C-alpha cells in the first residue's frame, strides 16, 4: 500500500478495488463503537469546546457532540482509531455518524459540518496509513448516519402527515457530507444504522448524484437496524423488503447493525444471506443495555466473539465488527474467533468500477 499516494483523492478508488477480492478470501473486521470509547475518556464540556474561539460562548451545551471532537480533541479520536487497528480491524469508520448539517442543527453548528467531515477523514486516513501493509491494507469507511430526523414518520402523534424534514433537505445534507468524505480520502461509503428507508434513499440518491458528477465510484456499504423482535426497521419494513427497496444502489456490502445483540440479530442476517447478491455485514451491539456495566452493555468480548463465530460457521457473513458497547477488546476477540473461518460466497452484480471506467 505504500506505493499509493494518500494525498491523491484518486487513490481512494484504487484502494477500494481491493475490497471485493478480500471479502471473498477472508472475513474482514470492522471496528467497534466510537461512542463507547469516547465515554471512557470522561471528557468535559470544556474538552468538547476546545480552543475554538467561536465556541467559548456558544449558547448550547456541546458535551455529547462526538463529531466535534475531531476538531477540538483530534488526539482522542486518533488514539481510538489506533486501538481498533491494533485489535485487528481491517476497516475503520470515520467519526462522522452525526456530521450532517441536519444533525448539527441540534447544536447550532451546521456551519461546521464540512470541517467535521474533513477532519474526521484525515484522522482515520492517518491511522489506517500507519497500520497498512502490503499483506494487510487498512481501509477508511466514510460513515453516513441516519440523522435524528425521519422523512417517513410524523413527530406529532396528533398529526400523522407532519414531517420535520423532507427528501430534498436530506439529499442536500447528505450530498455535502459525501463530498467531504470522498474528498478527504475515504475508501468506501457506509450508510449505516438505517431506521427509515426513505432517509436511506435520500442518502443513496445523493451518493449516486455525487458519483455521476465526479464520474467515479467508491464501494458502498448499507447497514440497517432492526429495532425489536418484530423483525422490522422503525419505518415498518421487514429485512427482505428493506433489501428490495435499496438493492438498486448496487452495494458491495449489505447487512445490519445496532439495536440488537448478535443472538437476536442472527435470523435476520440469515435471511439477508439467503436473498442478497452482495457480501453480508454484521456488527451488533454487545448484547442488551445494562447501565451497571462499564460499557453500558451486557456482553463481554468472549461472548460477542463466540456468537459471531457461529455466524461464520454457518457461512453467513463476509464482514463482522461491533456497534454499541463494543471495545477494542471485543474487536480483538472477534478477529481471533473468525480468523480461520471461510467467508460467505456470493454471485455479485456489483459493477461499480466497470461503470466508473466507461
C-alpha positions as CSV (number, residue, x, y, z in Angstrom):
1,X,0.0,0.0,0.0
2,X,2.9,2.3,0.4
3,X,3.2,2.9,-3.3
4,X,-0.2,4.7,-3.3
5,X,-0.2,8.4,-2.8
6,X,-2.6,9.1,0.0
7,X,-2.7,12.8,-0.8
8,X,-4.3,12.0,-4.2
9,X,-8.0,11.5,-3.9
10,X,-7.9,9.0,-6.8
11,X,-6.0,6.6,-4.5
12,X,-9.3,6.1,-2.6
13,X,-10.7,4.5,-5.8
14,X,-7.6,2.4,-6.2
15,X,-7.7,1.1,-2.6
16,X,-11.4,0.4,-2.9
17,X,-10.8,-2.0,-5.8
18,X,-9.1,-4.4,-3.4
19,X,-12.2,-5.0,-1.3
20,X,-14.3,-7.4,-3.4
21,X,-11.5,-10.0,-3.6
22,X,-10.6,-9.5,0.1
23,X,-14.2,-10.2,1.1
24,X,-14.2,-13.4,-0.9
25,X,-10.9,-14.6,0.6
26,X,-11.4,-14.0,4.3
27,X,-13.8,-12.5,6.8
28,X,-12.9,-8.8,7.2
29,X,-13.1,-7.0,10.5
30,X,-14.8,-3.7,11.1
31,X,-14.0,-1.5,14.1
32,X,-16.2,-1.2,17.3
33,X,-18.1,1.6,18.9
34,X,-16.7,5.1,18.8
35,X,-19.2,6.5,21.4
36,X,-18.5,3.7,23.9
37,X,-14.8,4.5,23.7
38,X,-15.3,8.3,23.9
39,X,-17.2,7.8,27.2
40,X,-14.2,6.1,28.7
41,X,-12.3,9.4,28.4
42,X,-14.7,11.3,30.8
43,X,-14.4,14.4,28.7
44,X,-15.8,17.7,30.0
45,X,-17.8,20.4,28.3
46,X,-14.5,22.4,28.0
47,X,-12.9,19.4,26.2
48,X,-15.7,19.4,23.6
49,X,-15.4,23.2,23.0
50,X,-11.6,23.0,22.8
51,X,-9.8,26.2,21.9
52,X,-12.1,27.3,19.2
53,X,-12.9,31.0,19.9
54,X,-16.3,30.7,18.4
55,X,-17.3,28.0,20.8
56,X,-16.2,29.7,24.0
57,X,-19.6,31.4,24.5
58,X,-21.7,29.1,22.4
59,X,-25.2,29.1,24.0
60,X,-25.8,25.3,23.8
61,X,-24.1,22.6,25.7
62,X,-21.8,20.7,23.3
63,X,-20.9,17.7,25.5
64,X,-22.0,14.6,23.6
65,X,-21.5,16.1,20.2
66,X,-18.9,13.4,19.4
67,X,-18.2,14.5,15.9
68,X,-17.0,17.9,17.1
69,X,-14.1,16.1,18.9
70,X,-12.4,15.5,15.5
71,X,-11.8,19.3,15.6
72,X,-11.4,20.0,19.3
73,X,-9.8,16.8,20.6
74,X,-8.3,15.1,17.5
75,X,-5.8,13.2,19.6
76,X,-8.6,11.3,21.3
77,X,-10.2,10.2,18.1
78,X,-6.9,9.2,16.6
79,X,-6.0,7.2,19.6
80,X,-9.3,5.3,19.4
81,X,-8.8,4.5,15.7
82,X,-5.3,3.2,16.5
83,X,-6.6,1.0,19.3
84,X,-9.1,-0.6,16.9
85,X,-6.4,-1.1,14.3
86,X,-4.2,-2.7,16.8
87,X,-7.1,-5.0,17.7
88,X,-7.1,-6.2,14.1
89,X,-9.7,-4.0,12.3
90,X,-9.4,-4.0,8.5
91,X,-11.9,-1.1,8.2
92,X,-12.1,2.0,10.3
93,X,-15.2,4.2,10.4
94,X,-14.8,7.9,10.3
95,X,-16.2,9.8,13.3
96,X,-18.9,11.3,11.2
97,X,-22.1,9.5,12.2
98,X,-23.8,12.8,13.1
99,X,-21.7,15.1,10.9
100,X,-24.5,16.3,8.6
101,X,-25.9,19.8,8.7
102,X,-29.2,18.2,9.7
103,X,-27.8,16.6,12.8
104,X,-25.6,19.5,13.7
105,X,-28.5,21.9,13.7
106,X,-29.4,20.5,17.1
107,X,-26.2,22.1,18.4
108,X,-26.4,25.2,16.1
109,X,-23.2,24.0,14.5
110,X,-24.4,23.2,11.0
111,X,-21.8,25.5,9.6
112,X,-19.0,23.3,11.0
113,X,-20.3,20.0,9.4
114,X,-18.0,20.1,6.4
115,X,-15.0,20.8,8.7
116,X,-16.0,17.9,10.9
117,X,-16.1,15.5,8.0
118,X,-12.8,16.6,6.6
119,X,-11.1,16.5,10.0
120,X,-12.6,13.0,10.7
121,X,-11.4,11.5,7.4
122,X,-8.0,13.0,7.9
123,X,-7.7,11.2,11.3
124,X,-9.0,7.9,10.1
125,X,-6.8,8.1,7.0
126,X,-3.7,8.8,9.1
127,X,-4.4,5.9,11.4
128,X,-5.0,3.5,8.5
129,X,-1.9,4.6,6.6
130,X,0.2,4.0,9.8
131,X,-1.1,0.4,10.0
132,X,-1.4,-0.6,6.4
133,X,1.0,-3.1,4.9
134,X,1.1,-4.8,1.5
135,X,-0.3,-8.0,3.1
136,X,-2.9,-6.3,5.3
137,X,-4.2,-3.0,3.8
138,X,-6.5,-1.0,6.1
139,X,-9.5,1.0,4.8
140,X,-11.4,4.1,5.7
141,X,-15.2,3.9,5.7
142,X,-16.9,7.2,5.4
143,X,-19.7,6.9,7.9
144,X,-23.1,8.4,6.9
145,X,-25.6,8.2,9.8
146,X,-29.4,8.4,9.6
147,X,-29.8,11.9,11.1
148,X,-32.1,12.5,14.1
149,X,-35.0,13.3,11.8
150,X,-37.2,10.9,9.8
151,X,-38.9,11.6,6.5
152,X,-41.4,8.7,6.9
153,X,-42.8,9.2,10.4
154,X,-44.6,12.1,12.0
155,X,-43.0,13.7,15.0
156,X,-46.6,14.7,16.2
157,X,-48.9,11.9,17.3
158,X,-51.9,14.2,16.6
159,X,-50.8,15.0,13.0
160,X,-49.8,11.8,11.0
161,X,-49.0,13.9,8.0
162,X,-46.5,16.2,9.8
163,X,-42.8,15.9,8.9
164,X,-39.8,17.7,10.4
165,X,-37.7,17.2,7.2
166,X,-38.3,16.3,3.6
167,X,-36.4,14.3,1.0
168,X,-34.7,17.3,-0.6
169,X,-33.4,18.6,2.7
170,X,-31.9,15.2,3.5
171,X,-30.5,14.9,-0.1
172,X,-28.7,18.2,0.2
173,X,-27.3,17.5,3.6
174,X,-26.1,14.0,2.6
175,X,-24.5,15.3,-0.7
176,X,-22.4,17.9,1.3
177,X,-21.3,15.1,3.7
178,X,-20.4,12.6,1.0
179,X,-18.5,15.3,-1.0
180,X,-16.3,16.0,2.1
181,X,-15.8,12.3,2.9
182,X,-14.6,11.4,-0.6
183,X,-12.5,14.5,-1.0
184,X,-10.9,13.7,2.4
185,X,-9.8,10.2,1.3
186,X,-12.5,7.7,2.3
187,X,-12.1,4.3,0.6
188,X,-15.8,3.3,0.8
189,X,-19.0,4.9,1.9
190,X,-21.1,3.4,4.7
191,X,-24.8,4.3,5.0
192,X,-25.5,2.9,8.5
193,X,-27.9,2.4,11.3
194,X,-30.8,2.9,8.9
195,X,-34.2,3.1,10.7
196,X,-36.0,4.9,8.0
197,X,-35.8,3.6,4.4
198,X,-36.8,7.0,2.9
199,X,-33.8,8.6,4.7
200,X,-31.6,6.0,3.3
201,X,-33.0,6.6,-0.2
202,X,-32.1,10.2,0.2
203,X,-28.5,9.3,1.2
204,X,-28.2,6.9,-1.7
205,X,-29.6,9.4,-4.2
206,X,-27.1,11.9,-3.0
207,X,-24.2,9.4,-3.3
208,X,-25.2,8.4,-6.8
209,X,-25.6,12.0,-7.8
210,X,-22.0,12.7,-6.5
211,X,-20.7,9.6,-8.3
212,X,-22.3,10.8,-11.5
213,X,-20.9,14.3,-11.1
214,X,-17.4,13.0,-10.5
215,X,-17.5,10.1,-12.9
216,X,-16.0,7.7,-10.4
217,X,-17.5,5.4,-7.7
218,X,-16.4,4.0,-4.4
219,X,-17.7,0.8,-2.9
220,X,-20.9,1.2,-1.0
221,X,-21.9,-0.5,2.3
222,X,-25.5,-0.3,3.6
223,X,-26.5,-1.3,7.1
224,X,-29.9,-1.2,8.6
225,X,-31.1,-1.7,12.1
226,X,-34.0,-4.0,13.2
227,X,-35.4,-2.3,16.2
228,X,-37.2,-5.1,18.0
229,X,-38.4,-8.7,17.8
230,X,-40.9,-7.8,15.1
231,X,-38.0,-8.2,12.6
232,X,-38.7,-4.7,11.1
233,X,-36.9,-1.5,10.9
234,X,-38.6,1.5,12.5
235,X,-40.3,2.7,9.3
236,X,-42.0,-0.7,9.1
237,X,-40.2,-2.9,6.6
238,X,-39.1,-6.4,7.0
239,X,-35.4,-7.1,6.2
240,X,-36.5,-8.6,2.8
241,X,-38.5,-5.5,1.9
242,X,-35.6,-3.4,3.1
243,X,-33.2,-5.2,0.8
244,X,-35.5,-4.9,-2.2
245,X,-36.0,-1.2,-1.6
246,X,-32.3,-0.5,-1.7
247,X,-30.7,-3.1,-3.9
248,X,-30.8,-0.8,-6.9
249,X,-27.8,1.1,-5.3
250,X,-25.7,-2.0,-6.0
251,X,-23.9,-2.1,-2.7
252,X,-20.8,-4.2,-2.2
253,X,-21.9,-5.0,1.4
254,X,-25.4,-5.2,2.9
255,X,-26.3,-6.0,6.4
256,X,-27.4,-5.0,9.9
257,X,-26.0,-3.2,13.0
258,X,-27.0,-1.7,16.3
259,X,-30.3,-2.2,18.3
260,X,-29.9,-5.9,18.9
261,X,-27.2,-8.2,20.1
262,X,-25.9,-11.0,17.9
263,X,-28.3,-13.6,19.3
264,X,-31.4,-11.7,18.3
265,X,-29.9,-10.5,15.1
266,X,-28.9,-13.9,13.7
267,X,-32.2,-14.9,12.0
268,X,-32.3,-11.6,10.1
269,X,-28.7,-11.9,9.0
270,X,-29.5,-15.5,7.8
271,X,-32.5,-14.1,5.8
272,X,-30.3,-11.5,4.2
273,X,-27.6,-14.1,3.4
274,X,-30.3,-16.2,1.7
275,X,-31.6,-13.4,-0.6
276,X,-28.8,-10.9,-1.2
277,X,-26.4,-10.9,-4.2
278,X,-23.8,-8.9,-2.2
279,X,-21.4,-9.5,0.6
280,X,-23.0,-9.6,4.1
281,X,-22.0,-7.5,7.1
282,X,-23.0,-7.7,10.7
283,X,-21.8,-5.5,13.6
284,X,-24.2,-6.0,16.5
285,X,-24.4,-4.3,19.9
286,X,-22.7,-6.1,22.8
287,X,-26.0,-7.6,23.8
288,X,-28.7,-5.6,25.6
289,X,-28.2,-2.4,27.5
290,X,-27.0,-2.7,31.1
291,X,-26.4,0.6,33.0
292,X,-24.4,-1.3,35.6
293,X,-21.8,-2.4,33.0
294,X,-18.7,-0.3,32.3
295,X,-19.6,-0.2,28.6
296,X,-23.4,0.1,29.2
297,X,-24.0,-3.3,27.7
298,X,-24.0,-6.9,28.9
299,X,-21.7,-8.9,26.7
300,X,-18.0,-9.5,27.3
301,X,-15.6,-9.9,24.4
302,X,-15.7,-13.7,24.8
303,X,-19.5,-13.8,24.4
304,X,-19.8,-11.4,21.5
305,X,-16.9,-13.1,19.6
306,X,-18.3,-16.6,20.1
307,X,-21.7,-15.6,18.8
308,X,-20.2,-14.0,15.7
309,X,-18.0,-17.1,15.2
310,X,-21.3,-19.1,15.0
311,X,-22.4,-16.7,12.2
312,X,-19.2,-17.5,10.3
313,X,-19.5,-21.3,11.0
314,X,-22.9,-21.1,9.2
315,X,-21.4,-19.3,6.2
316,X,-23.5,-16.1,6.7
317,X,-21.0,-13.2,6.8
318,X,-18.2,-11.5,5.0
319,X,-17.5,-8.7,7.5
320,X,-18.1,-8.5,11.2
321,X,-17.5,-5.9,13.9
322,X,-19.1,-4.2,16.8
323,X,-21.6,-1.5,17.5
324,X,-22.8,0.0,20.8
325,X,-20.9,-1.3,23.9
326,X,-18.1,-2.9,21.9
327,X,-14.4,-2.0,22.6
328,X,-11.0,-2.9,21.1
329,X,-11.1,-5.9,23.4
330,X,-14.3,-7.1,21.7
331,X,-12.8,-6.5,18.2
332,X,-9.6,-8.4,19.1
333,X,-11.7,-11.3,20.3
334,X,-13.9,-11.2,17.2
335,X,-10.9,-11.1,14.9
336,X,-9.3,-14.1,16.6
337,X,-12.6,-16.1,16.6
338,X,-13.2,-15.7,12.8
339,X,-9.6,-15.6,11.5
340,X,-9.7,-19.2,10.1
341,X,-13.3,-19.2,9.1
342,X,-14.5,-19.2,5.5
343,X,-16.3,-16.1,4.2
344,X,-19.7,-16.3,2.6
345,X,-19.5,-16.7,-1.2
346,X,-22.0,-14.8,-3.4
347,X,-22.8,-14.1,-7.0
348,X,-22.1,-10.4,-7.4
349,X,-23.9,-8.0,-9.6
350,X,-21.8,-5.1,-8.3
351,X,-20.1,-3.4,-11.2
352,X,-19.3,0.0,-9.9
353,X,-15.8,0.1,-11.2
354,X,-16.9,-1.0,-14.7
355,X,-19.3,1.9,-14.7
356,X,-16.7,4.3,-13.5
357,X,-14.3,3.3,-16.3
358,X,-16.7,3.9,-19.1
